[in-house]
Amino acid sequence: MFSGAPPVHLMWSNMFDPKKQKIEKPINWSRITNLFRPYAKEIVFVLICVLFISVLGLLPPLLSMWLIDKAIPSGNFTMVMQLVAAMIATALVGALVGVAQGYFNATIGEGIMRDLRVNLMAHMHRMPLEFFTNTKTGEIMNRVSNDVDSIDGLVSGTLVSMVTNFITIATTLVTILWLDWRLALVSILVIPFMVFPMWPVGRKMYEIRRTTRQKRDEIHAIEQETLSVSGIMLLKSFVRETYERDRFHNLSTDLMKTEINLAMVGRWFMAAIAAMVTIGPSIIWLAGGWLCIKEGVTVGTVVSFVALLTRLYTPAAALAGVQAQIVSALAVFERIFDYLDMHEESTKTNGLALEKVNGDIKFENVSFSYTDRADALKNVTISIEAGQVAALVGPSGAGKTTMTMLVPRFYEPQDGTITLDGRDITSIGLSELRKHIGIVTQETYLFHDTIKNNLRYAKPDATDEQIEAATRAANIHDFIAALPNGYESIVGERGHKLSGGERQRLAIARVLLKNPRVLIFDEATSSLDSENETLIQAALVPLMKGRTSLVIAHRLSTIQSADKIFVVEGGEVVESGDHTTLLAKNGLYSRLYKQQFREGA
């Protein structure tokens, strides 16, 4: 574990805990509408298709009316064939236009999904390190992936369906008013009974949907923790299969109950709406029959009217359901915007450019603390000249790793300043600063990819010769060359196909390929056996020459040749000097060294 490293759940818990984040104002539609702006052209095409299909949909009932009232009574079979042919043509043209509309719908929906997913992922990459130490990985993955996926239906179908239904209702109303205004009024009176009850239902669905997303966060957190290589090894080694199964079962049961509640909310209202779709035409048959008998309205008009009611009531019922879907979907938008509204790292893209870095590093009265523990660093003042190897030693939890984390600005000190070549690092853009710093930690992370691609992560344009030079320097080339697939070998999830020492040497080669001016080694050789450690140490000596190196090591034998050694205890630098000087002081360093000497004897 990192010496002085923060526990997993530290740092500004209220600021970066999504469950404690509250949106100050309701989600506004203008923000959602902005997602559609890049697809204005496609939206226009969709609207044209919708309008065209809606108009085409009016023709079959009207053609039926003319068949009943004119063609058949007059015995004009030619007219019958023409009207039937028009019905068939209407259906075929409508189907073709529907295909085009589907394409544009998909383009809009999938494009918005891509934009949201990319923006959210890019935003996560710019979040401060404390956000990730305070938030479960499963929860982050759930929001970036599943939450975005869950609004697919809204952006690719529901909103388009809503527009389609509005246009269908509008064109149908105009048509039925033209046919017979009295039957039209009777038809319209039914609609409010279908729409108004869904408003409270939508609000209830919104509340339940928020609960379901929280439950899914917890479930995905368990999946991420227990299905990773490290997690499954821990689970099996402590024989916790039954416990994890029961824990997952209980959470899944809670989610199941919540989803059932979501499914049942408004079920009675939807049943009533479905009934009204049938009751409405029945009322029209009653009123139409009376008008046929008493007022001379034609049978074809009533038949056409009843057929058109499907285009009136079905969209009205759909709009009632859409309203509930949209209101409940706001819960998911709230979660996505929740993350997008979190403060990113202060990148200072307009900061100082670093055309040349010598590597002089100074801490001046630097203090740093985590919110739920005592000061990790207290008034630390040290100076490391360019090209020097500086070692940080001391007990676990003394603050050594915290010091190295402040240099690339993974954390920001509360007091004091840190300078690089005399320039305050807070005045330098993060990318500009970090591209000159290479870090090898005790816990090596490798991607599930080839060895070559893992190495090229440091330098995408690296040649094979440069890669081999780096691996030779890290004493790992011969091992790679002996593999059946050489540099194309897959390292496995987190590099678990390799030993700890092999992973560490690859990490060292990756940093060497980056060729930074400042090197940070946080117990980088702790996973190596004595033989490999000796080889690595020998290889690093010429490579560190000319670079400023900060080395954390518990094994003091590895840093005896350091130019400066800073002894850290309780967040303070209590001693400094070279190996010989510190031994002569007979202080903490001397005690630690003698203790390790006795243990190694």
Secondary structure by P-SEA (a helix, b strand, c coil): ccccccccccccccccccccccccccccaaaaaaaaccaaaaaaaaaaaaaaaaaaaacaaaaaaaaaccccccccaaaaaaaaaaaaaaaaaaaaaaaaaaaaaaaaaaaaaaaaaaaaaaaaaaccaaaaaaccaaaaaaaacaaaaaaccccccaaaaaaaaaaaaaaaaaaaaaacaaaaaaaaaacccccccaaaaaaaaaaaaaaaaaaaaaaaaaaaacccaaaaaaaaaacaaaaaaaaaaaaaaaaaaaaaaaaacaaaaaaaaaaaaaaaaaaaaaaaaaaaacccccaaaaaaaaaaccccaaaaaaaaaaaaaaaaaaaaaaaaaaaaacccccccccccccccccbbbbbcbbbbbcccccccccbbbbbbcccbbbbbbbcccccaaaaaaaaaccccccbbbbbccccccccccaaaaaaabbbbccccccccccaaaaaacccccccaaaaaaaaaaaccaaaaaacccccccccccccccccaaaaaaaaaaaaaaacccbbbbccccccccaaaaaaaaaaaccccccbbbbbbbccccccccccbbbbbccccccccccaaaaaaaccaaaaaaaaaaaaac
